[in-house]
Amino acid sequence: MRREIGVGRALANGALVLAVLALAGFGAARVAGRQWRVQRTFPVRADFATVGGVDVGARVRVQGVAAGVVAAVEPPAEPGRPVRLVFRVDERLRGLVRSDATARVVSDGVVGAKVVEITPGRPGAAPLGPDGRIDAEAPQELSDLLRQARTSLARIDAVAEAAERGLGEINAIAAAVRKGEGSLGKLVQEDEAYRRLVNLSNRGERTLNDLEENLAALKQTWPLSRYFRDRAFFDRDRVLFRPGAERDSRTLRQDELFEPGRSVLTAQGRLKLDEVGVWFKKVKRPASEVVIAAFTDEPRDSDLALILTQEQADAVRKYLVAKHSVDSAGWFSSRKVAAVGFGTESPRPASADGQDRPPRRVEVILFTPQA
């Protein structure tokens, strides 16, 4: 006997079928979306020495943002050649992936799945080329980190063992010294040896003092004195210490006077020195002495810095003497004009006016003895 289906039941069955089809379509769309098959994408490829277990479908991120998937893993044609990974990347992120971008295989978490992290290029870099190729960085494997950690720990253990042995040896030496054993122990324990050592030290100190005094005197004798008199100074440590004189000075920055890193005066530097010459003529102190001191703080060898500042001080002295006659104290008398380069050393003593001065400078100082 034939049974007919009612209208209501037929509508219910049709609605059920439509719901199933809609759910299937939604699921298919979600799967396609997770595989980046429905979005607009552009291809990117990178060659790796090893891909660290990355498979087709692995996630691709740009600055940590989900950006695509690995579309293909192309093994090398021969041993030693790189493995090529081809990515499909969201078209909206094309502006971030430029020609200088890099790709790196990382783990999603400590032991998570492998993902490809793309580091964007610089804003001014060229756009990605038509082949879509970017550079690849070697993946950092957990096993490599553990191996490096084991190596570091082994080195630390070796250092600790060496330190322990060294402390043991030091303790043994100290014990022997306390007992008076060996040369050092006898020196410590015997009063006579100690007194002889002190006497020897005192004699050495007196000898060095005598030698220093003799050298200072030698500077004043002909013909060696001519070398020091050309620079008009004998003792760098005392040239700025004039407790019985009035001090007046002008400070000029190094970059106002010289070419960078040299002792050659610039046109601007000559104008600055002309201003110093005008100031000097207004002072009119016949009994005064002039000291031209140059300083620097350049991170170079101290000997080279000393040579540079000495030549800069000499250049300023030569210009002021030749152009403004600062060495003249009258018709029949002359004035001492010293040129001293201090290099990177701070003067001893510091200036008494308390002013902050640039580290790279030349000071023209006028000392006038006070009655």
C-alpha positions in Angstrom: 0.0 0.0 0.0 1.4 3.4 -1.0 1.8 6.0 1.8 2.0 9.7 1.0 4.2 12.1 3.0 2.5 15.1 4.4 3.5 18.6 3.5 4.8 19.4 6.9 7.0 16.4 7.0 8.4 17.2 3.6 9.2 20.7 4.6 10.9 19.5 7.7 13.0 17.0 5.7 14.0 19.7 3.3 15.0 22.1 6.1 17.1 19.3 7.6 18.9 18.7 4.3 19.5 22.4 3.8 21.0 22.7 7.3 23.3 19.7 6.7 24.5 21.3 3.4 25.0 24.7 5.1 27.0 23.1 7.9 29.1 21.2 5.4 29.7 24.3 3.4 30.7 26.2 6.5 33.1 23.5 7.5 34.6 23.4 4.0 35.0 27.1 4.1 36.7 26.9 7.5 39.1 24.2 6.3 39.8 26.1 3.1 40.4 29.2 5.2 42.9 27.4 7.5 44.7 26.2 4.4 44.6 29.7 2.9 42.9 28.6 -0.3 40.1 31.1 -0.5 42.1 34.3 0.5 44.2 36.2 -2.0 47.8 35.3 -1.4 51.2 35.8 -3.0 54.1 33.3 -3.2 57.2 33.6 -1.1 60.1 31.1 -1.2 63.3 30.6 0.9 66.1 28.1 0.8 67.1 26.4 4.0 70.1 24.2 4.8 67.6 22.2 7.0 63.9 22.9 7.6 63.8 21.3 11.1 60.7 19.1 10.4 58.5 21.6 8.7 55.7 20.0 6.6 53.2 21.3 4.0 50.5 23.2 5.8 52.7 24.5 8.6 51.8 28.0 9.7 53.6 31.1 8.5 53.7 34.3 10.6 54.8 37.8 9.9 55.8 39.6 13.1 53.9 37.0 15.1 50.7 37.5 13.0 49.2 34.6 11.2 49.9 35.3 7.6 49.8 32.0 5.5 50.9 28.5 5.2 53.7 26.4 3.8 52.5 25.4 0.3 55.4 23.2 -0.8 58.5 21.6 0.5 60.9 21.0 -2.3 63.8 18.6 -1.4 67.2 19.2 -3.0 68.2 17.5 -6.3 71.6 16.4 -5.0 73.3 16.2 -1.6 74.4 19.4 0.0 71.9 21.6 -1.8 69.3 23.6 0.2 65.7 22.6 0.9 63.2 25.1 -0.6 60.0 26.1 1.2 57.3 27.8 -0.7 54.8 29.9 1.3 51.4 31.4 0.5 51.2 34.7 2.3 48.2 37.0 2.7 48.1 39.6 0.0 47.3 42.3 2.5 50.7 41.8 4.1 52.7 42.3 0.8 53.9 45.7 2.0 55.7 44.0 5.0 57.5 41.4 3.1 60.2 43.2 1.2 63.4 42.1 -0.6 65.4 42.2 2.6 63.0 40.2 4.7 64.2 36.9 6.3 62.5 33.6 7.2 63.3 31.4 10.1 61.9 28.1 11.4 60.9 28.3 15.0 58.9 26.2 17.5 55.5 27.3 18.6 56.3 27.2 22.3 59.1 25.1 23.8 58.0 21.8 22.3 55.2 23.0 20.0 54.8 22.5 16.3 57.2 24.1 13.8 56.2 27.4 12.2 57.9 29.8 9.8 58.5 33.3 11.2 59.1 36.0 8.6 60.9 39.1 9.8 59.8 42.1 7.7 62.4 44.2 5.9 63.2 47.9 6.3 60.7 50.5 5.2 63.0 51.8 2.6 64.0 48.4 1.1 63.0 47.4 -2.4 59.8 45.5 -3.0 59.8 41.7 -3.2 61.2 40.5 -6.5 59.1 38.6 -9.0 60.6 35.3 -7.9 59.4 35.9 -4.4 62.7 34.8 -2.9 63.9 35.9 0.5 66.9 34.9 2.7 66.6 32.2 5.3 68.2 31.9 8.8 69.3 28.6 10.2 66.7 27.2 12.6 67.7 27.1 16.3 67.0 23.5 17.4 66.4 22.6 21.0 69.1 19.9 20.7 71.6 22.6 19.7 70.7 24.7 22.7 71.2 21.7 25.0 74.5 20.9 23.4 75.7 24.5 23.9 74.5 24.5 27.5 76.4 21.2 28.2 79.6 22.7 26.7 79.2 25.9 28.8 78.6 23.9 31.9 81.7 21.7 31.2 83.8 24.9 30.9 82.4 26.3 34.1 83.3 23.0 35.9 86.8 23.2 34.5 87.2 26.8 35.7 85.8 25.9 39.2 88.3 22.9 39.5 91.2 25.2 38.4 90.1 27.8 41.0 89.9 25.2 43.7 93.4 23.9 42.9 94.7 27.5 42.9 93.2 28.2 46.3 94.8 25.0 47.6 98.2 26.1 46.3 97.8 29.6 47.8 96.8 28.1 51.2 99.9 25.9 51.1 102.2 28.8 50.2 100.6 30.9 53.0 101.2 28.1 55.5 104.8 27.7 54.4 105.4 31.5 54.8 103.9 31.5 58.3 106.3 28.7 59.2 109.2 30.6 57.8 109.9 28.1 55.0 111.4 29.1 51.7 113.0 32.5 50.7 109.7 34.5 51.2 109.1 32.8 54.5 112.6 33.6 55.7 112.1 37.2 54.6 108.9 37.6 56.5 110.2 35.9 59.6 113.7 37.3 59.9 113.9 40.9 61.1 117.4 41.5 59.7 116.3 40.6 56.1 113.3 43.0 56.5 115.6 45.9 57.6 117.9 45.3 54.7 115.0 45.4 52.3 113.7 48.7 53.8 117.2 50.2 53.6 117.5 49.2 50.0 114.1 50.7 49.2 115.1 54.0 50.9 118.3 54.1 48.9 116.5 53.5 45.7 114.0 56.3 46.4 116.8 58.7 47.2 118.6 57.7 43.9 115.4 58.4 41.9 114.9 61.8 43.5 118.5 62.7 42.7 118.1 61.5 39.2 115.0 63.6 38.8 116.7 66.7 40.1 119.7 66.1 37.8 117.4 65.8 34.8 115.6 69.0 35.7 118.9 70.8 35.9 120.0 69.2 32.6 117.0 70.8 30.9 118.4 74.2 31.8 121.8 73.6 30.3 123.0 74.2 26.8 122.4 72.7 24.2 119.4 70.7 25.6 117.9 73.9 27.0 117.3 75.2 23.4 114.8 72.3 22.7 112.7 73.2 25.8 113.1 76.9 25.3 111.7 76.7 21.8 108.5 75.5 23.5 109.0 77.9 26.4 108.3 75.3 29.1 110.3 72.9 31.2 107.8 71.3 33.6 104.4 70.4 32.3 103.1 69.6 35.8 103.9 73.1 37.1 103.2 75.3 34.1 99.7 76.1 35.2 100.4 76.4 38.9 101.2 80.0 39.7 100.1 80.7 43.3 101.8 84.2 43.3 100.3 85.5 40.0 97.0 86.8 38.8 95.3 84.6 36.2 93.3 85.8 33.2 92.4 83.5 30.3 90.5 83.0 27.1 89.2 79.5 26.2 88.6 78.4 22.6 87.1 75.1 21.4 89.2 72.8 19.3 86.7 72.7 16.5 86.8 76.5 16.3 90.5 76.6 15.6 91.6 73.4 13.7 90.7 71.0 11.0 89.2 67.8 12.6 91.9 65.7 14.3 94.7 68.0 13.1 96.8 70.9 14.2 96.2 73.0 11.0 94.5 76.3 11.7 91.3 77.1 9.7 90.3 80.5 8.4 87.7 80.7 11.3 90.5 79.7 13.7 92.7 82.6 12.6 89.8 85.0 13.1 89.3 83.6 16.6 93.0 84.1 17.4 92.9 87.6 16.1 90.2 88.3 18.7 92.5 86.9 21.3 95.3 89.1 20.0 93.1 92.2 20.3 92.2 91.2 23.9 95.9 90.7 24.7 96.9 94.1 23.5 94.2 95.7 25.7 95.6 94.1 28.8 99.1 95.7 28.6 100.9 93.8 31.4 104.6 93.9 30.6 105.7 91.7 33.5 103.2 88.9 32.6 103.8 85.5 31.1 101.6 83.6 28.6 100.8 79.9 28.7 99.0 78.3 25.8 97.6 74.9 26.9 95.8 72.4 24.7 93.6 69.5 25.8 91.6 66.7 24.2 89.4 63.8 25.2 89.7 61.8 22.0 89.6 57.9 22.6 93.0 57.3 21.2 96.4 56.3 22.4 97.6 58.7 25.2 100.9 59.3 23.5 99.2 60.2 20.2 96.8 62.5 22.0 99.8 64.2 23.7 101.5 64.7 20.3 98.3 66.2 18.8 97.7 68.7 21.6 101.4 69.7 21.7 101.3 70.5 18.0 98.0 72.4 18.4 99.5 74.5 21.2 102.6 75.2 19.1 100.5 76.3 16.2 98.5 78.8 18.3 101.8 80.1 19.8 103.4 80.5 16.4 100.4 82.4 15.1 100.0 84.8 18.1 103.8 85.5 18.1 104.0 86.1 14.4 100.8 88.0 13.9 100.2 89.8 17.3 103.7 89.8 18.9 102.5 88.4 22.2 106.1 87.7 23.1 107.0 91.3 23.1 106.9 93.1 26.4 108.4 96.4 25.3 111.1 97.9 23.1 114.0 96.0 24.6 112.3 93.2 26.5 110.5 90.0 25.7 107.8 87.9 27.3 107.9 84.2 27.9 105.1 82.4 25.9 104.8 78.7 26.8 103.0 76.1 24.5 102.0 72.9 26.4 100.0 70.0 25.2 98.3 68.0 28.0 96.7 65.2 25.8 93.9 63.6 27.7 95.3 64.5 31.1 93.5 66.9 33.4 95.7 69.8 34.5 97.0 69.8 38.1 95.8 71.9 39.7 92.4 72.6 38.1 91.5 76.2 37.3 90.4 78.2 40.3 87.5 80.1 38.6 85.2 77.0 38.7 84.0 77.4 35.2 83.1 74.3 33.1 85.3 74.1 30.0 84.9 71.9 26.9 87.2 68.9 27.0 88.7 69.6 23.6 90.0 73.2 23.9 92.9 75.6 23.8 93.4 78.0 26.7 95.4 81.2 26.4 96.4 82.1 29.9 98.0 85.4 31.1 99.9 85.1 34.4 100.8 88.5 36.1 103.1 88.2 39.2 101.6 90.0 42.2 103.8 92.1 44.6 
